[in-house]
Amino acid sequence: MIIIFIAVIIWASSQPWFMESLFQGALIMIGIVFFFYLMNRAQMGAGRMADFGKSRAYLSTNSDKKINFNSVAGLVEEKDELTEVVDFLKNPKKYIQAGARIPKGVLLVGPPGTGKTLLAKAVAGEAKVPFFSISGSDFVEMFVGVGASRVRDLFETAKRHRPCIVFIDEIDAVARHRGSGMGGGHDEREQTLNQLLVEMDGFKANEGIIVLAATNRVDILDRAILRPGRFDRKIIVEIPDVKGREEILKVYARDKKLSEDIDLSQIARTTAGFSGADLENLLNESAILAAKDDRVFLTQGDIHQAFIKVGIGTEKKSKVMSEKEKRITAYHEAGHAILFHVLPDMEPVYRVSIIPTGLAGGYTMPLPEKDESYMTKGKMLQEITVSLGGRVAEELEFGDITTGASQDIKQATQLAKSMVTKYGMSEEVGLINYAGDNDEVYLGRDLVHASRAYGESMAAIIDKEVKRIIDNCYARARENILKYKDVLKSCAEMLLVKEKISREEFESLFSGPVAEAI
């Protein structure tokens, strides 16, 4: 059969009419194929444009929900409030019978690293209901109307899965004050926010959908989204206290092997001000150091080294410094360390070093031993005094000054100015706030109010008070360092030999009990 077919083709190709018909047929086929190709591309393009307005929310599956409230440590009250929301989703009848309305929204507010997103993941693991998660930045695009379309699609999808939870991380990316942008009141972000406001509490009720959101900038959120009916609850997630830090350390230490010399309660006491993320990073850096030494268990030395790395930065031991720079740095850091030690409200010195870290030539690291919610006027004045200790030591020893104290002077000036303009700690200025509501002009609606809220005469008084505070603290620092000038010299010489000294080595330089010179 094949031989006969080939013979027919050879015979037909020898006829002139066949070649002409074949050519015409080929052109028609090419045209048909090209037409269908264009139609397919048009349909694909239309599909992509339609998908462009679709929500990018991720629907968590049961395999994703491995984190529950047992995985969250140090947030007892926060978990209790969210437990009520989870219970409402599981057992709505008992609340409805009591006349209670399910909260429409819960806003998690707190500094970065305190566990807001972790709490949301725990809710997803506990609720056993569909959980949609999306970032605030996923809504906003450069094309007009896309953000609002994605909000509508998100809630339409959530309606088909209710009861459910919608989690919006970093909601400040889309819910910032309206009228705050440079593009007027009709920019893409504001249209997205308006649609979100309508979906959360508009004419159409979205019963059975709870919106969970997280932010660390609640001060820039639009008032309309913060009202009851949209976000009924605002849960403050704060930096953990000493008990919370110990619980968090125990959670993150579950999958790590610790040596017997590690005391988690002692680590918790010496990490005041650390967030949950900081504590996790501390143990992770310790584990990395152990692995570099081919060990599977962590030691207290690893913890100490990681504490320096997390708190100050990586030491640049390879950086070459001249002997003169080393000597200046040694006296500079010794000046800070002495004031930390002799001033009554300051923390003890954990380590003093003249090994460069980051942009600094050395560091003096204090050791916070207790949590403090408030700062007293006396403590703030002592902090300014400590900041000026490095400059004082340079001046006393070398009769000259360097640029090394620039960051110290900046911190001291900012703190003194806050005491005068924000905290009402100046008798000349009085109990009036001259700091303003927001120093970051381009955050929002205060663009036209960027000018100073007080006159020239008050500005002169404020400048005078700030200078008076700095001058008094400088005199106090000078008097204390002069009293312990022998310790200053001994500490600097020890630093030049050993490059860094511990708390015990530093405190051994003081022969007797310390009495403040003031």
C-alpha positions as CSV (number, residue, x, y, z in Angstrom):
1,M,0.0,0.0,0.0
2,I,2.8,2.4,0.9
3,I,4.6,1.7,-2.4
4,I,1.3,2.4,-4.4
5,F,0.7,5.7,-2.4
6,I,4.3,6.9,-3.1
7,A,3.9,6.0,-6.8
8,V,0.7,8.1,-7.0
9,I,2.4,11.1,-5.4
10,I,5.3,10.9,-7.8
11,W,2.9,10.7,-10.8
12,A,0.7,13.6,-9.5
13,S,3.7,15.8,-8.9
14,S,4.7,15.6,-12.5
15,Q,1.4,17.2,-13.5
16,P,1.5,21.1,-13.6
17,W,-2.1,21.5,-12.1
18,F,-1.1,19.6,-9.0
19,M,1.8,21.9,-7.9
20,E,-0.4,25.0,-8.3
21,S,-3.2,23.4,-6.2
22,L,-0.7,22.3,-3.6
23,F,0.7,25.8,-3.3
24,Q,-2.7,27.4,-2.9
25,G,-3.8,24.8,-0.3
26,A,-0.6,25.4,1.7
27,L,-1.3,29.2,1.8
28,I,-4.9,28.6,3.0
29,M,-3.7,26.2,5.7
30,I,-1.0,28.7,6.9
31,G,-3.6,31.4,7.0
32,I,-6.0,29.3,9.1
33,V,-3.2,28.2,11.5
34,F,-2.1,31.9,11.9
35,F,-5.7,33.0,12.6
36,F,-6.2,30.4,15.3
37,Y,-2.8,31.3,16.8
38,L,-3.8,35.0,17.1
39,M,-7.2,34.0,18.6
40,N,-5.5,31.9,21.2
41,R,-3.0,34.6,22.1
42,A,-5.9,37.1,22.5
43,Q,-7.8,34.7,24.8
44,M,-4.6,34.1,26.8
45,G,-4.0,37.9,27.1
46,A,-7.6,38.5,28.2
47,G,-7.3,35.7,30.7
48,R,-4.1,37.2,32.1
49,M,-5.8,40.7,32.3
50,A,-8.7,39.0,34.1
51,D,-6.3,37.3,36.5
52,F,-4.5,40.6,37.2
53,G,-7.5,41.7,39.3
54,K,-7.7,38.4,41.2
55,S,-6.8,38.3,44.8
56,R,-3.3,36.9,45.7
57,A,-4.5,35.6,49.1
58,Y,-3.1,32.2,50.1
59,L,-5.5,29.6,51.5
60,S,-3.9,27.6,54.2
61,T,-4.4,23.9,54.1
62,N,-4.4,21.5,57.0
63,S,-0.8,20.6,56.4
64,D,0.1,24.3,56.8
65,K,-1.6,24.5,60.2
66,K,1.2,23.1,62.3
67,I,1.5,26.1,64.5
68,N,-1.0,26.5,67.4
69,F,-1.3,28.4,70.6
70,N,1.1,26.0,72.3
71,S,3.8,27.2,69.8
72,V,3.4,30.8,71.1
73,A,5.0,31.7,74.4
74,G,5.0,34.8,76.5
75,L,1.7,36.2,75.2
76,V,-0.9,35.0,77.7
77,E,-3.5,37.7,77.5
78,E,-3.1,38.1,73.8
79,K,-3.8,34.4,73.3
80,D,-6.8,34.6,75.6
81,E,-8.4,37.3,73.4
82,L,-7.8,35.4,70.3
83,T,-9.1,32.2,71.8
84,E,-12.5,33.9,72.2
85,V,-12.5,34.6,68.5
86,V,-11.6,31.0,67.6
87,D,-14.3,29.7,70.0
88,F,-16.8,31.9,68.4
89,L,-16.0,30.4,65.0
90,K,-16.3,26.9,66.4
91,N,-19.3,27.4,68.6
92,P,-21.3,30.4,67.4
93,K,-24.6,29.3,68.8
94,K,-23.8,30.0,72.5
95,Y,-22.7,33.5,71.7
96,I,-25.7,34.2,69.4
97,Q,-28.1,33.0,72.1
98,A,-26.5,35.4,74.5
99,G,-27.0,38.3,72.0
100,A,-23.3,38.6,71.3
101,R,-22.1,39.7,67.8
102,I,-19.0,38.1,66.4
103,P,-16.1,40.6,66.1
104,K,-15.6,41.7,62.5
105,G,-12.0,42.5,62.8
106,V,-9.1,42.1,65.2
107,L,-6.0,44.3,64.8
108,L,-2.7,43.1,66.2
109,V,-0.5,46.1,67.1
110,G,3.1,46.0,68.4
111,P,6.8,46.6,67.6
112,P,8.5,44.5,65.0
113,G,9.4,40.9,66.1
114,T,7.0,40.6,69.0
115,G,5.0,37.7,67.4
116,K,2.0,39.3,65.6
117,T,2.3,37.1,62.5
118,L,3.1,34.1,64.7
119,L,-0.2,34.7,66.6
120,A,-2.1,34.8,63.3
121,K,-0.5,31.5,62.2
122,A,-1.5,30.0,65.6
123,V,-5.1,31.2,65.1
124,A,-5.1,29.4,61.7
125,G,-3.9,26.2,63.4
126,E,-6.5,26.4,66.2
127,A,-9.6,27.6,64.3
128,K,-10.0,24.6,62.0
129,V,-11.6,26.9,59.5
130,P,-10.4,28.3,56.1
131,F,-7.6,30.8,56.6
132,F,-6.7,33.3,53.9
133,S,-3.4,35.2,54.3
134,I,-2.2,38.2,52.2
135,S,0.2,41.1,52.6
136,G,-1.1,44.7,52.4
137,S,1.4,45.4,49.6
138,D,-0.2,42.7,47.5
139,F,-3.2,44.8,46.9
140,V,-1.6,47.9,45.5
141,E,-0.4,48.1,41.9
142,M,0.5,50.9,39.5
143,F,-2.6,50.2,37.5
144,V,-5.8,52.0,38.6
145,G,-8.5,49.8,40.0
146,V,-6.5,46.7,40.4
147,G,-6.2,47.0,44.2
148,A,-10.0,47.5,44.7
149,S,-10.7,44.6,42.4
150,R,-8.4,42.3,44.4
151,V,-10.2,43.4,47.6
152,R,-13.6,42.5,46.1
153,D,-12.3,39.2,44.8
154,L,-10.7,38.3,48.2
155,F,-14.0,38.8,50.0
156,E,-16.0,37.1,47.3
157,T,-13.7,34.1,47.7
158,A,-14.0,34.3,51.5
159,K,-17.8,34.3,51.3
160,R,-17.7,30.9,49.5
161,H,-15.6,29.5,52.4
162,R,-17.3,31.1,55.4
163,P,-16.9,30.9,58.3
164,C,-13.3,31.8,57.7
165,I,-10.5,34.2,58.7
166,V,-8.8,36.7,56.4
167,F,-5.4,37.8,57.6
168,I,-3.8,41.0,56.2
169,D,-0.2,41.4,57.2
170,E,1.4,44.9,57.3
171,I,-2.0,46.5,56.7
172,D,-0.5,50.0,57.0
173,A,0.7,49.5,53.3
174,V,-2.9,49.9,52.2
175,A,-4.7,51.5,55.1
176,R,-2.7,54.7,55.6
177,H,-4.5,58.0,56.2
178,R,-6.4,59.2,53.2
179,G,-5.3,62.4,51.7
180,S,-1.7,61.8,52.7
181,G,-0.2,61.1,49.3
182,M,1.2,63.5,46.9
183,G,-1.2,62.4,44.2
184,G,-4.4,63.8,45.7
185,G,-7.4,61.9,46.9
186,H,-7.9,59.5,43.9
187,D,-4.7,57.5,43.9
188,E,-4.7,53.7,43.7
189,R,-4.0,53.1,47.4
190,E,-7.0,55.2,48.5
191,Q,-9.4,53.4,46.1
192,T,-8.1,50.1,47.6
193,L,-8.7,51.4,51.1
194,N,-12.2,52.6,50.3
195,Q,-13.1,49.2,48.9
196,L,-11.7,47.5,52.0
197,L,-13.8,49.8,54.2
198,V,-16.9,48.9,52.3
199,E,-16.2,45.2,52.5
200,M,-15.6,45.2,56.2
201,D,-18.7,47.2,57.2
202,G,-20.8,48.5,54.3
203,F,-24.3,47.9,53.0
204,K,-23.5,44.3,52.2
205,A,-22.9,42.2,55.3
206,N,-20.1,39.8,55.2
207,E,-21.2,37.6,58.1
208,G,-18.9,34.8,59.1
209,I,-15.7,36.5,57.9
210,I,-13.3,37.7,60.5
211,V,-10.5,40.0,59.4
212,L,-7.3,39.7,61.3
213,A,-4.6,42.3,60.6
214,A,-1.1,43.2,61.9
215,T,0.8,46.4,61.9
216,N,3.6,48.2,63.8
217,R,2.4,51.6,62.6
218,V,-1.1,52.0,64.0
219,D,-0.5,55.8,64.3
220,I,-0.6,56.2,60.5
221,L,-3.8,54.1,59.9
222,D,-6.9,55.8,58.7
223,R,-9.4,56.5,61.5
224,A,-12.3,55.0,59.5
225,I,-10.7,51.5,59.6
226,L,-10.0,51.6,63.3
227,R,-13.6,52.2,64.4
228,P,-15.7,49.4,66.0
229,G,-17.6,47.6,63.3
230,R,-14.5,47.2,61.3
231,F,-11.8,46.4,63.8
232,D,-13.7,45.8,67.0
233,R,-10.6,44.7,68.9
234,K,-7.1,46.1,69.1
235,I,-4.7,43.7,70.7
236,I,-1.4,45.2,71.8
237,V,1.5,42.7,71.4
238,E,4.4,44.2,73.5
239,I,8.0,43.3,74.1
240,P,8.0,40.3,76.5
241,D,8.9,40.6,80.2
242,V,11.4,38.4,81.9
243,K,8.9,35.6,82.4
244,G,7.8,35.8,78.8
245,R,11.4,35.8,77.6
246,E,12.2,32.6,79.5
247,E,9.1,30.9,78.0
248,I,10.1,32.0,74.5
249,L,13.6,30.7,75.0
250,K,12.3,27.3,76.1
251,V,10.2,27.1,72.9
252,Y,13.1,28.0,70.6
253,A,15.4,25.7,72.5
254,R,13.3,22.6,72.0
255,D,15.1,21.5,68.8
256,K,18.6,22.4,70.2
257,K,20.9,20.5,72.4
258,L,22.1,22.7,75.3
259,S,25.1,22.0,77.6
260,E,24.6,21.9,81.4
261,D,26.2,25.3,81.9
262,I,23.4,27.1,80.0
263,D,20.8,28.7,82.3
264,L,17.8,30.0,80.3
265,S,16.4,31.9,83.2
266,Q,19.7,33.8,83.5
267,I,19.7,34.5,79.8
268,A,16.1,35.8,80.1
269,R,17.2,38.2,82.9
270,T,20.1,39.6,80.9
271,T,18.1,40.2,77.6
272,A,15.8,43.0,78.8
273,G,14.3,44.7,75.7
274,F,14.7,41.7,73.4
275,S,11.7,40.8,71.3
276,G,10.7,37.2,70.5
277,A,12.5,37.5,67.1
278,D,15.7,38.7,68.8
279,L,15.6,35.8,71.2
280,E,15.2,33.3,68.3
281,N,18.0,35.0,66.5
282,L,20.2,34.8,69.6
283,L,19.8,31.0,69.9
284,N,20.1,30.6,66.1
285,E,23.4,32.5,66.1
286,S,24.6,30.4,69.0
287,A,23.8,27.2,67.1
288,I,25.7,28.5,64.1
289,L,28.8,29.2,66.2
290,A,28.5,25.6,67.7
291,A,28.2,24.1,64.2
292,K,31.3,26.1,63.0
293,D,33.2,24.3,65.9
294,D,31.8,20.9,64.8
295,R,29.7,20.6,67.9
296,V,26.0,19.6,68.1
297,F,25.4,21.2,71.5
298,L,25.4,24.8,72.6
299,T,27.6,26.2,75.4
300,Q,27.4,29.3,77.5
301,G,30.3,30.7,75.5
302,D,28.3,30.4,72.3
303,I,25.5,32.4,74.0
304,H,27.9,35.1,75.1
305,Q,29.5,35.4,71.7
306,A,26.1,35.5,70.0
307,F,24.9,38.1,72.5
308,I,27.7,40.4,71.4
309,K,27.0,39.7,67.7
310,V,23.3,40.4,68.0
311,G,23.6,43.4,70.3
312,I,26.6,45.2,68.8
313,G,27.6,43.5,65.6
314,T,30.3,41.3,64.2
315,E,33.8,42.2,65.4
316,K,36.2,43.2,62.7
317,K,39.4,41.7,64.1
318,S,41.1,42.0,60.7
319,K,40.8,45.8,60.5
320,V,44.1,47.5,60.9
321,M,44.2,50.4,63.4
322,S,47.2,52.6,64.2
323,E,48.6,52.6,67.8
324,K,47.4,56.2,68.2
325,E,43.8,55.3,67.2
326,K,43.8,52.2,69.5
327,R,44.9,54.4,72.4
328,I,42.3,57.0,71.7
329,T,39.6,54.3,71.4
330,A,40.8,52.6,74.7
331,Y,40.4,55.8,76.7
332,H,37.1,56.7,75.0
333,E,35.5,53.3,75.9
334,A,37.0,53.4,79.4
335,G,35.3,56.8,79.9
336,H,31.9,55.3,79.0
337,A,32.5,52.2,81.2
338,I,33.5,54.2,84.3
339,L,30.3,56.2,84.2
340,F,28.2,53.1,83.6
341,H,29.7,51.7,86.8
342,V,29.6,54.7,89.1
343,L,26.2,56.3,88.2
344,P,23.5,54.7,90.5
345,D,20.8,54.0,87.9
346,M,22.8,52.7,85.0
347,E,23.3,49.1,84.1
348,P,26.5,47.2,84.9
349,V,29.1,46.8,82.2
350,Y,29.0,43.5,80.4
351,R,32.0,43.9,78.1
352,V,34.4,46.7,77.0
353,S,36.2,46.3,73.7
354,I,38.4,48.2,71.3
355,I,37.8,45.7,68.4
356,P,36.0,47.6,65.6
357,T,32.4,46.7,65.0
358,G,30.5,48.2,62.1
359,L,31.4,51.8,61.9
360,A,32.5,52.1,65.5
361,G,36.1,51.7,66.7
362,G,35.0,49.9,69.8
363,Y,32.1,49.4,72.2
364,T,31.0,49.4,75.8
365,M,28.1,47.0,76.3
366,P,25.9,47.4,79.3
367,L,23.9,44.5,80.8
368,P,20.2,45.3,81.5
369,E,19.2,43.4,84.5
370,K,15.5,44.4,84.9
371,D,12.6,45.5,82.8
372,E,11.6,49.2,83.0
373,S,8.4,50.6,81.7
374,Y,9.2,54.2,82.6
375,M,12.2,56.4,82.3
376,T,12.8,58.8,85.1
377,K,14.3,62.3,84.7
378,G,17.4,61.2,86.7
379,K,17.9,58.1,84.6
380,M,17.7,60.1,81.4
381,L,20.3,62.7,82.7
382,Q,22.6,59.8,83.6
383,E,22.3,58.4,80.1
384,I,23.3,61.7,78.6
385,T,26.2,61.8,81.1
386,V,27.4,58.3,80.0
387,S,27.1,59.4,76.3
388,L,29.5,62.2,77.0
389,G,32.0,60.1,78.9
390,G,34.0,59.2,75.9
391,R,34.6,62.8,74.8
392,V,35.5,63.8,78.4
393,A,38.1,61.0,78.6
394,E,39.7,62.0,75.3
395,E,40.0,65.6,76.4
396,L,41.4,64.8,79.8
397,E,44.0,62.4,78.5
398,F,45.1,63.9,75.2
399,G,44.2,67.6,75.6
400,D,42.5,67.2,72.2
401,I,39.2,65.8,70.8
402,T,38.3,63.6,67.9
403,T,35.2,62.9,65.7
404,G,34.7,59.6,67.5
405,A,32.1,61.0,69.8
406,S,29.8,62.3,67.0
407,Q,27.2,59.6,67.5
408,D,27.3,60.0,71.3
409,I,26.7,63.7,71.0
410,K,23.8,63.1,68.6
411,Q,22.2,60.7,71.0
412,A,22.7,63.0,73.9
413,T,21.2,66.0,72.0
414,Q,18.2,64.0,70.9
415,L,17.5,62.8,74.4
416,A,17.9,66.3,75.9
417,K,15.6,67.8,73.3
418,S,13.0,65.1,74.0
419,M,13.2,65.9,77.8
420,V,12.5,69.6,77.0
421,T,9.9,69.4,74.2
422,K,8.2,66.0,74.8
423,Y,8.3,65.0,78.4
424,G,7.9,68.3,80.2
425,M,11.1,68.0,82.2
426,S,12.2,71.6,81.9
427,E,11.0,74.3,84.3
428,E,11.7,77.0,81.8
429,V,9.5,75.4,79.1
430,G,6.9,73.8,81.4
431,L,4.4,71.0,80.8
432,I,3.8,71.8,77.1
433,N,4.5,69.4,74.2
434,Y,6.4,71.2,71.5
435,A,7.6,68.0,69.8
436,G,4.6,67.7,67.4
437,D,2.5,64.7,66.6
438,N,4.7,63.3,63.8
439,D,8.2,64.3,62.8
440,E,8.0,62.3,59.5
441,V,6.3,64.7,57.2
442,Y,5.8,62.5,54.2
443,L,3.9,59.9,56.2
444,G,0.7,61.8,55.6
445,R,-1.7,64.5,56.0
446,D,0.6,66.8,58.0
447,L,2.6,67.8,54.9
448,V,1.2,71.4,55.0
449,H,1.9,71.6,58.8
450,A,5.6,70.7,58.6
451,S,6.6,74.1,59.9
452,R,7.4,74.6,63.6
453,A,4.4,74.8,66.0
454,Y,6.1,77.5,68.1
455,G,7.6,80.9,67.7
456,E,11.2,82.1,67.6
457,S,11.2,83.2,71.3
458,M,10.2,79.7,72.4
459,A,12.7,78.1,70.0
460,A,15.4,80.2,71.7
461,I,14.3,79.0,75.2
462,I,14.3,75.4,74.0
463,D,17.7,75.7,72.5
464,K,19.0,77.3,75.8
465,E,17.5,74.5,77.9
466,V,18.9,71.7,75.7
467,K,22.4,73.3,76.0
468,R,22.0,73.7,79.7
469,I,21.2,70.0,80.2
470,I,24.1,69.0,78.0
471,D,26.5,71.3,79.8
472,N,25.5,70.1,83.2
473,C,25.8,66.5,82.2
474,Y,29.2,67.2,80.7
475,A,30.4,68.8,83.9
476,R,29.0,65.8,85.9
477,A,30.8,63.3,83.6
478,R,34.1,65.3,83.9
479,E,33.9,65.3,87.7
480,N,33.3,61.6,88.0
481,I,36.0,60.6,85.5
482,L,38.5,62.9,87.3
483,K,37.7,61.2,90.5
484,Y,38.5,57.8,89.0
485,K,41.3,58.9,86.7
486,D,43.5,56.1,87.9
487,V,40.8,53.6,86.9
488,L,40.6,55.3,83.6
489,K,44.3,54.8,82.9
490,S,44.3,51.2,84.2
491,C,41.2,50.3,82.1
492,A,42.7,51.8,79.0
493,E,46.0,50.0,79.5
494,M,44.3,46.7,80.0
495,L,42.3,47.2,76.8
496,L,45.4,48.0,74.8
497,V,46.9,44.6,76.0
498,K,43.8,42.4,75.9
499,E,41.6,44.3,73.4
500,K,38.4,43.4,75.3
501,I,37.7,42.8,79.0
502,S,34.8,41.2,80.8
503,R,32.6,42.6,83.6
504,E,34.6,40.8,86.3
505,E,37.9,42.2,85.0
506,F,36.6,45.7,84.7
507,E,35.0,45.7,88.2
508,S,38.3,44.4,89.7
509,L,39.9,47.8,88.8
510,F,37.8,49.5,91.5
511,S,39.6,48.8,94.8
512,G,36.7,49.7,97.1
513,P,33.0,50.5,97.1
514,V,32.0,53.2,94.6
515,A,30.5,56.4,95.8
516,E,29.2,58.9,93.2
517,A,31.1,62.1,93.1
518,I,28.0,64.3,92.8
